[in-house]
């Protein structure tokens, strides 16, 4: 087992398994007994959990650096659903959002790409490429075997820019993302796209849903919650994002980073709002298909309760044999969304994985 977690100012590299947990409550008990846990939790936290207590952990106050290597060739074998079908799903969502009796305010719809490789993909090598390729050196590699069943030997690898929660003592930090625009090759046009995103009423509204939901979720657990009035503009090599840094002070020191992450998930950034109605709509419009670990969370928590979890986006689920993988990307739909633009947004988000693999959709 190898677990890699990289952020600009810290990283975790863990190996081996003392014990594994396919249920969150078991991991919580292990934390209470003095263990450290690392791994991933699925979009549906009740059904998917791949957490372990590792045998060896290397913690660093710098980002993680892997060994450079040449990745196998990759091609996109299929799109699920096909682009036209995704546009049709977005239009169905818009009909619901704009119905006068609908309480739905936002829903996140996702689509997937199946990629095939000309030789087995090394998940750690792919993580190294993703982490090296983005200026903030965000990334992760998680062995999903602890989830058992179909996840034996599979790996979740990605370069998420979105911090769900960080707990250091009583200090709590979140940095939610919502609102996206594709990066452009021309520097002038690219800068203009970022400025336009900052003034987009649609994207600002979508972002506010997320910020308000996180603030509300933190309120029973924290004091001194600080939320800036306006989001900031941030970027990856593939997209511009709106982001808001949120800080708070933990009220009860017994509340762990894992507890905080579970209290926040799923945010409107990956589900929608109101949460229950958004989840029902996702099930219906995504034809009841499980999202697996996509849009769940990846991270760690130690015995002191400190830890950090990022949202599992910009990622690919690699098959046991390493010869194929499934990448998923989603977008938030609000009442004034444009269906074709939403398709383009998911395509832009796939850019993180596709660029590392030197291929395109």
C-alpha positions in Angstrom: 0.0 0.0 0.0 1.2 3.5 -0.9 -0.5 6.7 0.0 0.7 10.0 -1.2 -0.8 13.4 -0.3 0.7 16.6 -1.4 -0.1 20.3 -0.7 2.1 23.4 -1.3 3.3 23.4 2.4 3.0 19.8 3.5 2.9 16.2 2.4 2.3 12.7 3.6 3.9 9.6 2.2 2.7 6.4 3.8 3.3 2.7 3.2 2.1 -0.6 4.6 -1.1 -1.5 6.4 -1.5 -2.2 10.1 -5.3 -2.3 9.8 -7.8 -1.3 7.2 -11.3 0.2 7.5 -14.2 -0.1 5.0 -16.5 1.8 7.4 -15.9 5.2 8.8 -17.0 4.3 12.4 -14.2 1.7 12.6 -11.7 4.4 11.5 -13.0 6.7 14.2 -12.5 4.1 16.8 -8.9 3.5 15.7 -8.3 7.3 15.9 -9.6 7.2 19.5 -7.2 4.4 20.2 -4.2 6.4 19.0 -3.9 5.4 15.3 -3.4 7.7 12.3 -5.6 7.0 9.3 -5.1 7.9 5.7 -7.0 7.2 2.5 -10.2 8.1 0.7 -14.0 8.3 1.4 -16.5 8.0 -1.4 -19.1 10.5 -2.5 -21.6 8.4 -0.6 -19.9 8.2 2.8 -22.3 5.5 4.0 -21.2 3.0 1.4 -17.6 3.7 0.4 -14.6 4.0 2.6 -10.9 3.1 1.9 -9.0 4.1 5.0 -6.0 2.5 6.6 -3.6 2.8 9.5 -0.3 2.7 7.7 2.8 1.0 9.0 5.2 3.8 8.0 4.5 7.5 7.6 6.8 10.3 6.4 5.5 13.8 7.1 7.0 16.9 5.5 6.5 20.6 5.6 7.0 20.7 1.8 5.2 19.3 -1.2 5.9 15.8 -2.3 8.3 15.0 -5.1 8.3 11.7 -6.9 10.8 10.1 -9.3 10.4 11.3 -12.9 9.3 8.6 -15.3 7.8 8.2 -18.8 4.0 7.4 -18.6 2.4 5.0 -21.1 0.4 6.3 -24.0 -3.3 6.9 -23.4 -6.4 7.3 -25.5 -10.0 8.2 -24.6 -12.0 5.0 -25.4 -15.5 6.3 -24.5 -17.5 9.1 -22.9 -20.3 8.3 -20.5 -22.7 9.8 -21.2 -21.8 11.0 -24.7 -21.5 14.8 -24.9 -25.0 15.3 -26.5 -26.6 13.2 -23.7 -24.8 15.3 -21.0 -26.2 18.5 -22.6 -29.6 16.9 -22.6 -29.2 16.1 -18.9 -28.2 19.6 -18.1 -31.3 20.9 -19.9 -33.5 18.5 -17.8 -31.8 20.0 -14.7 -32.5 23.5 -15.9 -36.2 22.7 -16.4 -36.3 21.5 -12.8 -34.4 24.6 -11.5 -36.7 27.0 -13.4 -39.9 25.3 -12.4 -41.9 27.8 -10.3 -42.6 25.2 -7.6 -39.1 23.8 -7.4 -37.0 24.2 -4.3 -33.8 23.2 -6.0 -31.3 26.0 -6.3 -28.2 24.1 -7.6 -27.3 20.6 -8.8 -23.9 19.2 -9.8 -23.9 16.8 -12.8 -20.9 14.8 -13.7 -19.7 12.8 -16.8 -16.9 10.3 -17.2 -14.2 9.4 -19.7 -12.8 5.8 -20.0 -9.1 5.9 -20.9 -7.0 2.9 -22.0 -3.2 2.8 -21.8 -0.7 0.9 -24.0 1.0 -0.5 -21.0 0.2 -0.7 -17.2 0.0 2.7 -15.6 2.0 3.1 -12.4 -0.3 5.1 -10.1 2.6 6.7 -8.1 4.3 7.8 -11.3 1.1 9.4 -12.5 0.7 11.2 -9.2 4.3 12.4 -9.5 3.5 13.8 -13.0 0.3 15.5 -11.8 2.0 17.0 -8.7 5.0 18.2 -10.7 2.7 19.7 -13.4 0.7 22.1 -11.2 2.3 25.2 -9.6 0.8 24.5 -6.2 2.0 20.9 -6.2 -1.4 19.5 -5.2 -2.0 15.8 -5.7 -2.8 12.4 -4.2 -2.5 8.7 -4.8 -4.7 6.3 -2.8 -4.8 2.5 -2.9 -8.6 1.7 -2.7 -8.2 -1.9 -1.7 -9.5 -1.2 1.8 -12.9 -0.6 0.3 -13.0 -4.3 -0.6 -15.0 -5.9 -3.4 -14.6 -4.3 -6.8 -12.0 -1.8 -5.5 -9.3 -4.4 -4.7 -6.1 -3.2 -6.3 -7.6 0.0 -7.8 -6.1 3.4 -7.2 -7.5 6.9 -7.1 -5.0 9.4 -8.5 -5.5 13.2 -8.9 -4.5 16.8 -8.5 -7.3 18.4 -6.6 -6.9 22.1 -5.9 -9.8 22.2 -3.4 -9.1 22.1 0.4 -12.2 20.7 2.2 -10.8 21.1 5.7 -7.6 21.5 7.6 -7.4 21.2 11.4 -4.3 22.2 13.3 -5.0 22.3 17.0 -8.1 24.5 17.3 -7.4 26.3 14.0 -9.8 25.3 11.2 -9.3 26.3 7.6 -11.4 25.6 4.5 -11.0 26.8 0.9 -14.0 26.0 -1.1 -14.1 26.3 -4.9 -17.1 27.0 -7.1 -17.3 29.0 -10.3 -15.1 27.9 -13.2 -13.7 29.2 -16.5 -11.4 27.5 -18.9 -7.8 28.8 -19.3 -6.9 30.1 -22.7 -3.7 29.9 -24.7 -3.5 33.6 -25.5 -2.3 35.5 -22.3 -4.5 38.5 -22.9 -7.7 36.5 -23.5 -6.8 34.2 -20.6 -6.5 37.1 -18.2 -9.8 38.5 -19.5 -11.5 35.2 -18.8 -10.3 35.3 -15.2 -11.6 38.9 -14.8 -14.9 37.9 -16.4 -15.3 35.0 -14.0 -14.9 37.4 -11.0 -17.8 39.5 -12.2 -20.1 36.7 -13.4 -23.4 36.8 -11.6 -24.1 33.1 -12.3 -20.7 32.0 -11.0 -20.8 34.3 -8.0 -24.2 33.0 -7.1 -23.0 29.4 -7.4 -20.0 30.2 -5.2 -22.1 31.8 -2.5 -24.2 28.7 -2.1 -21.0 26.8 -1.2 -19.6 29.4 1.1 -22.9 29.7 3.0 -23.3 26.0 3.4 -19.8 25.5 4.8 -20.3 28.4 7.2 -23.6 26.9 8.4 -22.0 23.4 8.8 -19.1 24.9 10.8 -21.3 27.0 13.1 -22.2 24.2 15.6 -18.6 23.1 15.8 -16.6 26.3 15.7 -16.5 29.9 16.8 -14.9 33.0 15.3 -15.9 31.9 11.8 -14.3 34.4 9.3 -15.6 34.6 5.7 -14.5 37.2 3.3 -17.2 39.2 1.5 -16.0 38.3 -2.0 -14.1 35.3 -3.4 -10.7 35.5 -4.9 -9.5 34.3 -8.3 -7.2 31.3 -8.4 -6.1 29.0 -11.1 -4.7 25.6 -12.2 -3.0 25.1 -15.6 -6.4 24.1 -16.9 -9.0 26.4 -15.4 -9.8 29.6 -13.4 -11.7 29.2 -10.2 -13.4 31.3 -7.6 -12.2 30.4 -4.1 -12.9 31.7 -0.6 -10.6 31.1 2.4 -12.6 30.4 5.5 -11.1 30.3 9.0 -12.6 29.3 12.3 -11.7 28.2 15.9 -12.7 24.7 17.0 -15.0 24.7 20.0 -14.4 21.2 21.2 -10.8 19.8 20.9 -12.3 16.3 20.7 -13.7 17.1 17.2 -11.2 15.6 14.7 -10.3 16.6 11.2 -12.2 13.5 10.0 -15.3 14.7 12.0 -15.1 18.1 10.4 -14.7 16.7 6.9 -17.8 14.5 7.4 -19.8 17.4 8.8 -19.1 19.4 5.6 -19.5 16.7 3.0 -21.2 16.9 0.5 -20.9 20.6 -0.1 -22.9 22.4 -2.8 -19.6 22.4 -4.8 -20.0 18.6 -5.5 -23.8 18.0 -4.9 -25.9 21.2 -5.0 -28.4 22.8 -2.7 -30.6 22.0 -0.8 -28.5 18.9 -0.3 -31.1 16.2 0.0 -33.0 17.4 -3.0 -29.8 17.8 -5.0 -28.7 14.2 -4.2 -32.1 12.9 -5.3 -31.8 14.9 -8.6 -28.3 13.6 -9.2 -29.5 10.0 -8.7 -32.3 10.5 -11.2 -30.4 12.5 -13.9 -27.2 10.4 -13.6 -29.3 7.2 -14.0 -28.6 5.9 -10.5 -24.9 5.3 -11.3 -22.5 5.4 -8.3 -19.9 8.2 -8.4 -17.6 5.9 -6.5 -14.8 7.9 -4.9 -15.1 10.8 -7.3 -16.3 14.0 -5.4 -15.6 12.3 -2.1 -12.6 13.2 -0.1 -8.9 12.2 0.2 -6.7 12.9 3.2 -5.5 12.0 6.7 -6.1 12.4 10.4 -3.7 11.7 13.2 -4.4 10.6 16.8 -4.3 14.2 18.0 -7.2 15.0 15.7 -5.2 17.1 13.4 -5.5 16.4 9.7 -6.4 17.6 6.2 -8.9 16.5 3.6 -9.2 17.6 0.0 -12.1 17.2 -2.3 -11.6 14.2 -4.7 -11.8 16.0 -8.0 -9.5 16.2 -11.1 -8.9 12.5 -10.6 -8.9 9.1 -12.3 -9.8 5.7 -10.9 -7.2 3.3 -12.2 -8.1 -0.4 -12.8 -6.4 -3.2 -11.0 -4.3 -4.1 -14.1 -3.3 -0.5 -14.7 -4.5 -0.7 -18.4 -7.5 1.5 -18.1 -9.0 4.2 -15.9 -12.1 6.3 -15.4 -11.8 10.1 -15.1 -14.8 12.1 -14.0 -15.6 15.8 -14.0 -18.7 17.7 -13.0 -20.2 21.2 -13.1 -22.7 23.1 -11.0 -26.0 23.9 -12.7 -28.0 26.9 -11.5 -31.2 28.4 -13.0 -29.3 30.7 -15.5 -26.7 28.1 -16.6 -26.1 27.4 -20.3 -26.2 23.7 -21.2 -23.5 23.9 -23.9 -21.2 26.0 -21.6 -21.6 23.4 -18.9 -20.4 20.7 -21.3 -17.4 22.9 -22.1 -16.7 23.4 -18.3 -16.4 19.6 -17.8 -14.1 19.3 -20.8 -11.9 22.0 -19.3 -11.8 20.2 -16.0 -10.7 16.9 -17.7 -7.7 18.9 -18.9 -5.8 18.3 -15.7 -5.7 14.5 -16.2 -5.6 14.5 -20.0 -2.7 16.9 -20.1 -0.6 14.7 -17.8 -1.4 11.8 -20.1 -0.6 13.8 -23.2 -4.0 13.1 -24.8 -7.3 14.9 -25.4 -11.0 14.2 -25.6 
